[in-house]
């Protein structure tokens, strides 16, 4: 965004230069001059100005009224002298609605442009422009300053007699500022950056804000806060989460524990302002002894009962275990019969609650079934509901398309044949059962991943082994005319997992490659040290293109999670070719740099990661395929 916007906010109609050489310090004693307060009276806002709230802060919206409506003589600020300071800072806190057109730089008399300065649309930002002679410095949100040196220095003696300040526009009504403006301060003789950047929330750091934009504190009545005078129908509720229905629409709730402000949209609370946390480090929180080695984890919530974790345990007796979050820890809740379970999938259909388990081996009668369990409200437990014939099942995926419920199973192999069909089932509301809807050829498949982009539904399969090689194509299918059809094929190496995630408007798809093996090729030095890849959707090309490679060690799972404004990926590294005691890695999203390793987590045969949140904080849970021990890790934030 062009830094010319900042200079447009404060424009003097210059009178002729000249005059005495009196110093500025003798005139003002370096006090901050609140330009915005001079233009907006303490009472009702001036004509062409509206007071609006955005993300919990009040700001002024300037209309395209005649420019003189928001003009005032410079003599109001320059009381003791008539010289503009030779050195000064301008501090502006604003919320831009859209990026203005690019400008060309001219002399200082017109504008100074700072290249490669980016402001996010619809976000509050604080900008500090410091001027000293030929040096111009712009600091955005206390980041690294951008410096520009011009040929012609700012005038040492500039008269402000008969000059005027114009806010938000130039006299000829060019470049009208259409966003929100909260702060506009002139600080003579000093760089204001140190005074601004000590604040905790530097994006809205305050040096001087007009009284009309300051909330008036008052003693609340019971659990209600004083109504804002410009919106007399607004109510802010404190304490525990209140209900949000049509009656509470447009009302606010302040969550003191999370220091967040939320708006009711008629059905759910939407975050308007929340103190954003940052991940500091990860600490071991709970050692969870499991029935046996755990191949997969599913964390889910049951209404009115809270958080649960289902463990897909390898050994048949006593089966797989379900744990309930109780007093800040996972506590054993129930065992369910399974046969070398590989994964669990929680889903709902209407008010019905289900848990599907993928069984890899046959039962005691030599039958090979995977089982869908249904939650019994009377027993407060999961009970067997439907058995489905599968072949070394690895994974279940549940999804809804156009109001219809589906359940897809990954069949890994049948005997020694890895090239078999995996099956998509459709829920039949008349029979209350899942029935075969479509089969898709797969090769030693490990994982399904369903996702939507706009109106389109996709299903990605991770193909692992075709009988001779792990260097095979995994496929992405798109739902068209009532069935899934091939959309794109991506070369993978023993793919074990797909993870789709969004960062802003960008859509990414990460694959976990487990190992490189080809019976017809010379053996590599290490089968298991291999790149896993992240792909990004290219809208123009209508396909996923490779974005980044990350070195992994027999990666079996990716898990995406967020802490505050930061995005992370954690990989399950399971084996490096020599030992199962391998560090799994948390990668932090660094924008242009992609994902960068941020934390190393000691794990043993790591198979699966799950991220979850409770009222106490944020956590990661990992399962081990080599020992009967899973671990809960707590994310420590600042």
C-alpha positions in Angstrom: 0.0 0.0 0.0 1.4 3.4 -0.9 2.5 5.4 2.1 1.1 8.5 0.3 -2.1 7.7 2.1 -0.5 8.7 5.3 0.4 12.1 3.9 -3.0 12.7 2.5 -4.5 12.5 6.0 -2.6 15.6 7.0 -2.1 18.3 4.3 -1.3 21.9 4.8 -2.2 24.6 2.4 1.2 26.2 2.4 1.7 29.9 2.6 4.9 31.6 1.4 8.1 30.3 3.2 10.3 32.6 5.2 10.5 34.2 8.6 12.7 34.0 11.6 14.9 31.2 12.7 13.2 30.6 16.1 13.5 27.0 17.2 10.4 24.8 17.6 11.2 23.7 21.1 10.7 27.2 22.4 7.3 27.3 20.8 5.6 24.0 21.8 7.9 22.2 24.3 7.5 19.0 22.1 3.9 18.3 23.1 1.8 16.0 20.9 -0.7 17.9 18.8 -4.0 16.0 18.3 -5.0 17.0 14.8 -8.1 14.8 14.8 -9.4 16.4 18.0 -9.2 19.8 16.5 -11.3 18.8 13.5 -14.0 16.8 15.5 -15.7 18.7 18.4 -16.0 16.9 21.8 -19.8 16.6 21.4 -21.5 15.4 18.3 -19.3 14.7 15.2 -19.0 17.3 12.5 -21.0 17.2 9.3 -19.8 14.5 7.0 -18.3 12.4 9.9 -19.7 9.2 11.4 -18.5 7.3 14.5 -18.4 3.6 13.8 -17.1 0.6 15.7 -14.9 -2.0 14.0 -13.2 -5.0 15.8 -14.0 -3.4 19.1 -12.5 0.1 18.4 -14.2 3.3 17.6 -13.1 5.3 14.5 -14.3 8.1 12.3 -15.6 7.5 8.8 -15.2 10.6 6.6 -17.7 11.1 3.8 -17.0 12.8 0.5 -18.3 16.1 1.7 -16.7 19.4 0.6 -13.1 19.4 1.9 -13.6 22.6 3.9 -16.0 20.7 6.2 -13.1 19.0 7.8 -10.6 21.8 7.6 -9.4 24.1 10.4 -6.8 26.9 10.5 -3.3 25.9 11.5 -3.3 28.6 14.1 -5.3 26.4 16.4 -2.3 24.1 16.9 0.5 26.6 16.3 -0.4 28.9 19.1 3.0 30.2 20.1 4.8 30.4 16.8 4.0 30.2 13.1 6.7 27.9 11.9 6.1 24.2 11.0 8.7 22.0 12.8 11.8 21.0 10.8 11.8 17.6 12.5 8.6 15.9 13.4 6.5 12.7 13.5 3.0 12.0 12.3 1.2 9.1 14.0 -2.0 7.7 12.4 -4.1 4.8 13.5 -6.4 3.7 10.7 -8.4 0.9 9.1 -8.2 0.9 5.4 -11.1 -0.7 3.5 -9.2 -1.3 0.3 -5.8 -0.6 -1.2 -5.5 2.6 -3.1 -4.1 2.8 -6.6 -0.3 2.9 -6.8 1.2 6.4 -6.9 4.4 7.7 -8.5 6.8 9.5 -6.2 7.3 13.2 -6.6 9.1 15.8 -4.7 8.6 16.3 -1.0 6.2 19.2 -1.7 3.7 16.7 -3.1 4.3 13.3 -1.5 7.0 10.7 -0.5 6.2 7.1 -1.4 7.5 4.1 0.5 7.7 1.0 -1.7 6.7 -2.5 -0.5 4.7 -1.3 2.4 1.7 -3.6 3.0 -1.5 -2.9 5.0 -4.1 -5.6 5.4 -7.6 -4.6 4.3 -10.2 -4.2 7.1 -7.5 -4.3 9.9 -6.4 -1.6 12.3 -2.8 -0.4 11.7 -0.7 2.3 13.4 1.7 4.2 11.2 4.5 6.4 12.4 6.1 8.8 9.8 9.3 10.4 11.1 10.8 13.3 9.2 14.3 14.9 9.7 15.9 16.9 6.9 16.3 14.6 3.9 15.4 11.4 5.9 11.9 10.0 5.9 11.1 6.9 7.9 7.8 5.0 8.0 7.1 2.4 10.7 4.0 0.2 10.3 2.8 -1.7 13.4 6.2 -1.5 15.0 7.8 -3.5 12.3 11.2 -2.7 10.7 11.2 0.9 9.6 11.2 1.8 5.9 13.7 4.6 5.2 13.7 7.0 2.2 16.3 9.7 1.6 15.2 12.5 -0.8 17.4 15.0 -2.6 15.5 18.1 -1.3 15.4 18.2 2.5 12.2 19.2 4.4 12.3 23.0 4.8 14.1 24.3 7.9 11.8 27.3 8.0 8.2 26.9 6.8 5.5 29.4 7.6 2.0 28.3 8.5 0.5 31.7 8.5 -3.0 31.6 6.9 -2.5 27.8 6.4 -5.1 25.2 7.0 -5.2 21.5 7.8 -7.4 19.3 5.6 -8.3 15.8 6.9 -9.0 12.8 4.7 -8.9 14.6 1.4 -7.1 17.3 -0.6 -8.8 20.6 -1.5 -9.5 19.4 -5.0 -11.2 16.3 -3.5 -8.6 13.9 -4.8 -7.7 10.8 -2.8 -10.7 10.7 -0.4 -9.9 8.4 2.5 -12.8 5.9 2.8 -11.7 3.9 5.8 -11.8 4.6 9.5 -9.5 7.0 11.3 -8.9 6.7 15.0 -5.8 8.7 15.7 -3.9 11.5 13.9 -1.2 13.2 16.0 1.7 15.6 15.1 4.7 15.2 17.5 7.2 18.0 16.8 10.9 17.5 17.2 11.0 13.8 17.8 10.7 10.3 16.4 7.5 9.0 18.0 8.3 5.3 17.3 9.8 4.6 20.8 6.7 6.1 22.4 4.3 4.0 20.4 6.1 0.6 20.1 6.3 -0.1 23.8 2.6 -0.9 23.8 1.3 -4.5 24.0 -1.1 -4.0 21.1 1.0 -1.9 18.8 -1.6 -2.0 16.0 -3.8 0.3 18.1 -1.2 2.0 20.3 -2.5 5.3 21.6 -0.7 8.6 21.9 -3.8 10.8 21.7 -7.3 9.9 20.7 -10.2 12.4 20.5 -12.7 12.1 23.4 -15.5 11.3 20.9 -13.7 8.0 20.2 -13.1 7.0 23.8 -15.6 4.7 25.6 -16.9 6.3 28.8 -16.4 3.9 31.7 -19.3 3.4 34.1 -20.4 1.2 36.9 -22.3 -1.8 35.3 -25.7 -2.7 36.4 -25.7 -6.4 37.4 -23.9 -8.1 34.5 -24.5 -5.4 31.9 -22.1 -2.7 30.7 -23.2 0.9 30.0 -24.6 1.2 26.5 -22.6 3.1 23.9 -24.2 6.5 23.3 -24.2 6.3 19.5 -25.8 2.9 19.6 -28.4 3.0 22.4 -29.8 -0.4 21.6 -26.5 -2.2 22.2 -25.9 -4.4 25.2 -22.7 -6.0 26.3 -23.0 -9.1 28.6 -20.3 -10.2 31.0 -19.6 -13.6 32.5 -20.2 -17.1 31.2 -21.3 -17.6 27.6 -24.9 -16.4 27.2 -27.3 -17.8 24.7 -27.3 -16.4 21.2 -30.7 -16.5 19.4 -32.7 -14.1 17.3 -33.6 -12.2 20.4 -30.0 -11.5 21.2 -29.0 -10.6 17.6 -26.6 -7.6 17.3 -25.8 -7.9 21.1 -22.2 -8.3 22.5 -20.7 -10.6 25.0 -17.3 -9.9 26.7 -15.5 -13.0 27.6 -13.2 -11.9 30.5 -11.2 -15.2 30.7 -10.2 -14.9 27.0 -10.3 -11.1 26.9 -12.5 -11.3 23.8 -15.5 -9.4 22.5 -18.1 -11.3 20.5 -21.2 -10.4 18.5 -24.3 -12.5 18.2 -25.4 -13.0 14.6 -28.7 -14.6 15.6 -27.3 -18.1 16.0 -23.6 -18.0 17.0 -21.1 -15.7 18.7 -18.6 -14.1 16.2 -15.3 -12.9 17.4 -15.0 -9.1 17.1 -11.9 -8.4 19.3 -9.7 -11.0 21.0 -6.3 -10.8 22.5 -4.2 -12.8 20.1 -1.9 -15.4 21.7 1.4 -16.4 20.3 3.0 -19.9 20.8 6.0 -19.7 23.1 6.9 -23.3 23.7 5.4 -26.8 24.1 5.5 -28.7 27.4 4.6 -32.3 28.3 1.2 -32.3 30.1 -0.1 -35.8 30.4 1.2 -39.3 29.8 -1.8 -41.4 28.7 -1.2 -45.1 29.1 -3.2 -46.9 26.4 -4.6 -50.4 25.9 -1.8 -51.1 23.4 0.0 -49.3 20.6 -2.3 -46.6 19.1 -2.6 -46.2 15.3 -5.0 -43.3 15.2 -6.7 -40.7 17.4 -10.1 -38.9 17.1 -10.9 -36.0 19.4 -14.5 -34.9 19.4 -17.2 -33.2 21.6 -20.6 -34.7 22.6 -23.2 -32.0 23.4 -23.6 -31.5 27.2 -21.0 -34.1 27.9 -17.8 -32.4 26.7 -14.6 -33.5 25.1 -13.6 -37.1 24.3 -10.7 -38.9 22.6 -11.1 -42.3 20.8 -7.9 -44.3 20.5 -7.6 -46.9 17.7 -5.6 -49.6 19.5 -3.7 -52.4 17.8 -4.4 -55.4 20.0 -7.8 -57.1 19.9 -8.3 -57.7 23.6 -9.3 -55.5 25.3 -10.0 -53.5 22.1 -9.9 -49.7 21.6 -10.4 -47.1 24.3 -12.4 -43.9 24.6 -11.3 -41.3 27.1 -13.2 -38.3 28.5 -11.7 -35.0 29.4 -12.3 -34.7 33.2 -10.8 -32.0 35.4 -8.2 -31.1 32.9 -7.1 -34.6 32.0 -8.1 -37.5 29.8 -9.7 -40.3 31.9 -10.6 -43.7 30.6 -14.4 -43.9 29.8 -15.2 -46.9 27.7 -13.7 -49.8 25.7 -15.1 -50.9 22.4 -14.3 -54.2 20.6 -12.0 -53.7 17.7 -9.5 -55.9 15.6 -6.2 -54.1 15.1 -8.0 -50.8 14.7 -6.3 -48.2 12.5 -8.4 -45.1 12.9 -11.7 -43.8 14.2 -14.1 -41.2 12.7 -16.7 -39.3 14.7 -19.7 -37.8 12.8 -23.4 -36.9 13.3 -26.5 -37.3 11.2 -29.2 -35.1 12.6 -29.3 -35.8 16.3 -27.7 -39.3 15.8 -24.0 -39.6 16.9 -21.7 -42.2 15.4 -18.1 -43.4 15.7 -16.8 -45.5 12.8 -13.8 -47.7 13.4 -11.5 -49.1 10.6 -10.4 -52.7 11.5 -7.3 -54.0 9.8 -7.6 -57.7 10.7 -10.3 -60.4 10.8 -12.3 -61.2 13.9 -12.3 -64.5 15.9 -14.6 -66.1 13.2 -12.3 -65.2 10.3 -14.7 -62.4 9.2 -13.3 -59.0 8.2 -15.6 -56.2 9.2 -15.3 -52.6 10.2 -17.9 -51.3 12.6 -20.0 -48.2 13.0 -20.9 -47.5 16.6 -23.8 -45.3 17.7 -24.1 -43.3 20.8 -26.7 -44.6 23.2 -28.1 -41.7 25.2 -29.8 -44.2 27.6 -26.5 -46.0 28.3 -24.3 -43.0 27.7 -21.9 -45.2 25.7 -21.2 -46.2 22.1 -22.8 -49.5 21.0 -22.3 -51.4 17.8 -24.7 -50.3 15.1 -23.7 -51.5 11.7 -21.0 -53.8 10.4 -19.5 -53.2 6.9 -17.3 -55.7 5.0 -13.9 -54.1 4.5 -10.4 -55.2 3.4 -7.6 -54.2 5.8 -9.3 -50.9 6.3 -7.1 -48.0 7.2 -9.4 -45.0 7.4 -13.0 -43.7 7.4 -14.0 -40.2 6.1 -17.5 -38.8 6.8 -19.0 -35.8 4.9 -22.2 -34.2 3.6 -22.9 -33.1 0.1 -26.1 -31.3 -0.8 -27.7 -32.4 2.4 -26.9 -36.1 2.0 -24.5 -38.0 4.4 -21.7 -40.1 3.1 -19.1 -42.4 4.6 -16.0 -43.5 2.7 -13.7 -46.3 3.7 -10.1 -46.9 2.6 -9.4 -50.5 1.8 -5.6 -51.1 2.0 -5.3 -54.6 0.5 -7.0 -58.0 0.1 -4.5 -60.7 0.8 -1.4 -59.7 -1.1 -3.3 -57.6 -3.6 -3.0 -53.9 -3.0 -4.8 -52.7 -6.1 -8.4 -53.0 -4.9 -11.5 -50.8 -4.7 -12.2 -48.4 -1.8 -15.9 -47.7 -1.2 -18.1 -44.7 -0.7 -21.4 -45.4 1.2 -24.5 -43.2 1.3 -26.8 -42.9 4.3 -30.3 -44.2 3.6 -32.7 -42.4 5.9 -35.5 -44.9 5.3 -33.5 -47.9 6.4 -31.2 -46.0 8.8 -28.1 -47.7 7.2 -25.2 -46.9 5.0 -25.4 -48.4 1.5 -22.8 -48.7 -1.2 -22.9 -45.7 -3.5 -19.6 -45.7 -5.5 -16.3 -47.6 -5.7 -13.0 -46.0 -6.5 -9.8 -48.0 -7.5 -7.0 -47.4 -5.0 -3.5 -48.9 -4.4 -2.6 -49.8 -0.9 -4.5 -46.7 0.2 -4.0 -45.1 3.7 -6.2 -42.1 3.9 -9.2 -40.1 2.6 -9.5 -36.3 2.9 -12.7 -34.5 2.1 -12.8 -30.8 1.6 -14.9 -28.1 -0.1 -13.9 -25.0 -2.1 -16.8 -22.7 -2.8 -19.6 -24.8 -4.2 -17.3 -27.8 -5.1 -16.7 -30.9 -3.1 -13.4 -32.9 -3.3 -12.1 -36.2 -2.0 -8.4 -36.9 -2.0 -7.0 -40.4 -1.6 -3.4 -41.2 -0.4 -2.2 -44.2 -2.4 0.8 -45.9 -0.7 1.9 -49.0 -2.6 0.8 -50.8 -5.8 2.6 -54.1 -5.1 6.0 -53.1 -6.6 6.6 -49.4 -5.8 5.6 -46.6 -3.5 6.3 -44.1 -6.2 2.7 -43.9 -7.5 0.0 -41.3 -8.1 -2.4 -40.3 -5.5 -5.6 -38.8 -6.8 -8.0 -35.9 -6.1 -11.7 -36.4 -7.1 -14.4 -33.8 -7.6 -18.1 -34.4 -7.1 -19.9 -33.9 -10.4 -23.4 -35.0 -11.5 -23.9 -37.3 -8.5 -20.5 -39.1 -8.3 -16.8 -38.4 -7.7 -14.8 -38.0 -10.9 -11.0 -37.7 -11.3 -9.8 -34.1 -10.9 -6.0 -34.3 -10.5 -3.3 -36.8 -10.0 -0.2 -36.1 -7.9 3.0 -38.2 -7.7 3.6 -39.3 -4.1 6.0 -41.7 -2.3 4.2 -44.0 0.0 1.5 -41.4 0.8 0.0 -41.9 4.2 -2.0 -38.8 4.8 -3.6 -35.7 3.2 -4.2 -32.5 5.2 -6.2 -29.6 3.7 -6.1 -26.2 5.3 -6.8 -22.5 4.6 -4.6 -19.5 5.4 -6.6 -16.4 4.6 -8.0 -16.9 1.1 -5.3 -19.5 0.1 -6.1 -23.2 0.0 -3.3 -25.7 0.7 -3.0 -29.5 0.6 -0.2 -31.3 2.4 0.9 -34.9 1.8 2.8 -37.1 4.2 5.2 -39.3 2.2 6.3 -42.4 4.3 9.0 -44.0 2.2 10.6 -44.5 -1.2 10.7 -48.1 -2.5 10.7 -49.5 -6.1 11.4 -53.2 -6.7 12.8 -52.4 -10.1 15.2 -49.6 -9.0 18.4 -49.5 -6.9 17.8 -49.1 -3.2 18.3 -45.5 -2.0 20.6 -44.8 0.9 17.6 -44.2 3.1 14.1 -45.3 2.2 12.6 -43.1 4.9 14.3 -39.7 4.7 12.1 -38.2 2.0 10.4 -34.9 1.3 6.8 -34.4 2.1 5.1 -31.7 0.0 2.7 -28.9 0.4 0.5 -27.9 -2.6 -1.5 -24.8 -3.1 -4.6 -24.3 -5.2 -4.0 -22.2 -8.3 -7.4 -20.8 -9.2 -6.2 -19.8 -12.7 -4.8 -23.2 -13.6 -7.6 -24.9 -11.7 -5.2 -27.3 -10.1 -3.0 -27.8 -7.1 0.7 -26.8 -7.7 3.7 -27.6 -5.5 4.4 -24.9 -3.0 7.0 -26.3 -0.7 9.0 -29.5 0.1 9.9 -30.4 3.7 12.3 -33.2 4.7 10.5 -35.7 6.8 11.3 -39.2 8.2 8.6 -41.7 7.3 5.9 -39.1 7.8 2.5 -40.6 8.6 0.4 -37.6 9.5 0.0 -33.8 9.2 -2.1 -31.7 11.5 -2.8 -28.0 11.0 -3.7 -25.7 13.9 -3.7 -22.1 14.8 -2.6 -20.1 17.8 -3.9 -16.5 17.7 -3.0 -15.1 14.3 -0.3 -17.7 13.7 -0.7 -20.9 11.7 1.2 -24.2 12.2 1.7 -27.6 10.8 3.0 -30.5 12.9 4.3 -33.7 11.2 4.3 -37.2 12.6 7.9 -38.5 11.9 7.9 -42.2 12.7 11.2 -43.8 11.6 14.5 -42.4 10.2 15.8 -45.8 9.0 17.6 -46.5 12.3 15.4 -45.8 15.2 11.7 -45.0 16.0 12.8 -42.3 18.4 12.6 -39.4 16.0 11.7 -35.8 16.6 8.4 -34.7 15.1 8.4 -31.1 14.0 6.1 -28.1 14.4 6.4 -25.7 11.4 5.3 -22.1 11.6 3.7 -20.3 8.7 6.1 -17.4 7.7 4.3 -16.1 4.6 6.7 -15.6 1.8 9.1 -18.1 3.4 6.4 -20.8 3.7 6.6 -23.1 6.7 9.7 -22.9 8.8 10.6 -25.4 11.6 9.8 -23.8 15.0 9.7 -26.6 17.6 11.2 -30.2 17.8 9.1 -32.7 19.8 10.6 -36.0 20.9 8.3 -38.8 19.8 8.5 -42.6 19.5 7.0 -44.2 16.4 4.6 -41.2 16.1 1.5 -42.2 14.1 -1.1 -39.5 14.5 -1.5 -35.9 15.8 -4.7 -34.2 17.0 -5.0 -30.5 18.1 -7.7 -29.5 20.5 -8.8 -26.6 22.7 -10.4 -26.4 26.1 -11.3 -23.6 28.4 -7.9 -24.2 30.1 -5.9 -23.8 26.9 -4.6 -25.4 23.7 -3.1 -28.9 23.4 -1.6 -31.4 21.0 -2.2 -35.2 21.4 0.0 -37.7 19.7 -0.2 -41.5 19.4 2.6 -44.0 19.3 2.5 -47.1 17.0 5.5 -48.6 18.9 4.5 -48.3 22.6 1.3 -48.3 24.6 1.7 -44.6 25.6 0.2 -41.5 24.1 1.1 -38.0 25.2 -0.8 -34.7 25.7 1.4 -31.7 25.1 0.3 -28.2 26.2 0.9 -25.2 24.1 2.3 -22.4 26.2 1.4 -19.0 24.9 2.4 -15.4 25.5 
